[in-house]
């Protein structure tokens, strides 16, 4: 195994958990759990990972759609500069490309049955949100309370005549709902339009072959028990016991990387119960969905028509716009669906997706050779996609989710205040907990 020290720029050693690490039970084999296990194993600490699914990866899930790799969860390494996940991808020798999908940008309005004009496409980016962000900043400066993203967007659009008002709403709703994984009414305006959450138009990188190529070397060498849903996590003064139906694992500590939605569901019992303040934050933090449909074809016919990245406005004006992405690697088109549009997509994902792509391409298109669609919101082992802050709450809540409770430690994107919702945030949170357990600022990871 090759080893290297990894840092996310924060090498502070957090306040230690109770006791010295002897054997650690990691709950969950997503990127946070795999990173924690890798760090502990590399440091010589006995460790076992228990995972409910029959695969590793959690919400990073690469599948084959007619033989072509497609990521149904995270797809990008967002903001790859000075990014610890980008450092891991490089160390693991996984090739990637800069997302090229902004090169050919198109759009279509299904309600008016026409392509979007160049001016309308220019208004479809994050710059369109700046006037709304100005309202939010003015609210904060005046000491006014936080509001929902929906309320502030409606205030901004109030003086704009139809149909332009609704068209802008659909575009803005998609930008916020997709970044925040939730409905506009459920997302804090102060958080959504902050510099932390509102990242703007960026160039991101895409691992060639999907995230499974990023995760496989991270998992190599770790003891991982698949198909082992956790039902109970108990701790005493001396250790922990993690158990499921017909099995249990004992250790000195546990690192829990369950998604926030699973913690909210109550499907895992903590004994003794988590502190009241922790339970309040778990219940009060937002966790929704962003879904995908992936279509595969024999050939990427849309490229010859000048399309690689597109925005489509649904005829149902209560739905946010959808976004189509072709990374230029395979003859597949990925469609991102904000939470307000998921019901229509779930009803008939094939027909829904083909209607949009047919309209965008201006007429008849070939039959797809494969399809994959997600439903993260109803996935028992996810209960959603990623985390957001609700109106009236603060992202300071995330710091509470990151704190250990005795010998039970917590990691995952929902515990990373600076990178909430991102895969690199999940990885960073695991490095944080490894520093906590190992009581060192320098964490090594290993790869074949």
Rosetta blueprint (number, residue, H / E / L):
1 X L
2 X E
3 X E
4 X E
5 X E
6 X E
7 X L
8 X L
9 X L
10 X L
11 X L
12 X L
13 X L
14 X L
15 X L
16 X L
17 X L
18 X L
19 X L
20 X L
21 X L
22 X L
23 X E
24 X E
25 X E
26 X E
27 X E
28 X L
29 X L
30 X E
31 X H
32 X H
33 X H
34 X H
35 X H
36 X H
37 X H
38 X H
39 X H
40 X H
41 X H
42 X H
43 X L
44 X L
45 X L
46 X E
47 X E
48 X E
49 X E
50 X E
51 X L
52 X L
53 X L
54 X L
55 X L
56 X L
57 X E
58 X L
59 X L
60 X L
61 X L
62 X E
63 X E
64 X E
65 X E
66 X L
67 X L
68 X E
69 X E
70 X E
71 X E
72 X L
73 X L
74 X L
75 X L
76 X E
77 X E
78 X L
79 X L
80 X L
81 X L
82 X L
83 X L
84 X H
85 X H
86 X H
87 X H
88 X H
89 X H
90 X H
91 X H
92 X L
93 X L
94 X L
95 X L
96 X E
97 X E
98 X E
99 X L
100 X L
101 X L
102 X L
103 X L
104 X L
105 X E
106 X E
107 X E
108 X E
109 X E
110 X L
111 X L
112 X L
113 X L
114 X E
115 X E
116 X L
117 X L
118 X H
119 X H
120 X H
121 X H
122 X H
123 X L
124 X L
125 X L
126 X H
127 X H
128 X H
129 X H
130 X H
131 X H
132 X H
133 X H
134 X H
135 X H
136 X H
137 X H
138 X H
139 X H
140 X H
141 X H
142 X L
143 X L
144 X L
145 X L
146 X L
147 X L
148 X E
149 X H
150 X H
151 X H
152 X H
153 X H
154 X H
155 X H
156 X H
157 X H
158 X L
159 X L
160 X L
161 X L
162 X L
163 X L
164 X H
165 X H
166 X H
167 X H
168 X H
169 X H
170 X H
171 X H
172 X H
173 X H
174 X H
175 X H
176 X H
177 X H
178 X H
179 X H
180 X H
181 X L
182 X L
183 X L
184 X H
185 X H
186 X H
187 X L
188 X E
189 X H
190 X H
191 X H
192 X H
193 X L
194 X L
195 X L
196 X L
197 X L
198 X L
199 X L
200 X L
201 X L
202 X L
203 X L
204 X L
205 X E
206 X E
207 X E
208 X L
209 X L
210 X L
211 X L
212 X H
213 X H
214 X H
215 X H
216 X H
217 X H
218 X H
219 X H
220 X L
221 X L
222 X L
223 X L
224 X E
225 X E
226 X L
227 X L
228 X L
229 X L
230 X L
231 X L
232 X E
233 X E
234 X E
235 X E
236 X L
237 X L
238 X L
239 X L
240 X E
241 X E
242 X E
243 X E
244 X E
245 X L
246 X L
247 X E
248 X E
249 X E
250 X E
251 X E
252 X L
253 X E
254 X E
255 X E
256 X E
257 X L
258 X L
259 X L
260 X H
261 X H
262 X H
263 X H
264 X H
265 X H
266 X L
267 X L
268 X L
269 X E
270 X E
271 X E
272 X L
273 X L
274 X L
275 X L
276 X H
277 X H
278 X H
279 X H
280 X H
281 X H
282 X H
283 X H
284 X H
285 X L
286 X E
287 X E
288 X E
289 X L
290 X L
291 X E
292 X E
293 X E
294 X E
295 X E
296 X E
297 X L
298 X L
299 X L
300 X L
301 X H
302 X H
303 X H
304 X H
305 X L
306 X L
307 X L
308 X L
309 X E
310 X E
311 X E
312 X E
313 X E
314 X L
315 X L
316 X L
317 X L
318 X L
319 X L
320 X L
321 X L
322 X E
323 X E
324 X E
325 X E
326 X L
327 X L
328 X L
329 X L
330 X L
331 X L
332 X E
333 X E
334 X E
335 X E
336 X E
337 X E
338 X L
339 X H
340 X H
341 X H
342 X H
343 X H
344 X H
345 X H
346 X H
347 X H
348 X L
349 X H
350 X H
351 X H
352 X H
353 X H
354 X H
355 X H
356 X H
357 X H
358 X H
359 X H
360 X H
361 X H
362 X L
363 X L
364 X L
365 X L
366 X L
367 X L
368 X L
369 X L
370 X E
371 X E
372 X E
373 X E
374 X L
375 X L
376 X H
377 X H
378 X H
379 X L
380 X L
381 X L
382 X L
383 X L
384 X L
385 X L
386 X E
387 X E
388 X E
389 X L
390 X L
391 X L
392 X L
393 X L
394 X L
395 X L
396 X L
397 X H
398 X H
399 X H
400 X H
401 X H
402 X L
403 X L
404 X L
405 X E
406 X L
407 X L
408 X E
409 X E
410 X E
411 X L
412 X L
413 X H
414 X H
415 X H
416 X L
417 X L
418 X L
419 X L
420 X L
421 X L
422 X L
423 X H
424 X H
425 X H
426 X H
427 X H
428 X H
429 X H
430 X H
431 X H
432 X H
433 X H
434 X H
435 X H
436 X H
437 X H
438 X H
439 X L
440 X L
441 X L
442 X L
443 X E
444 X E
445 X E
446 X E
447 X E
448 X L
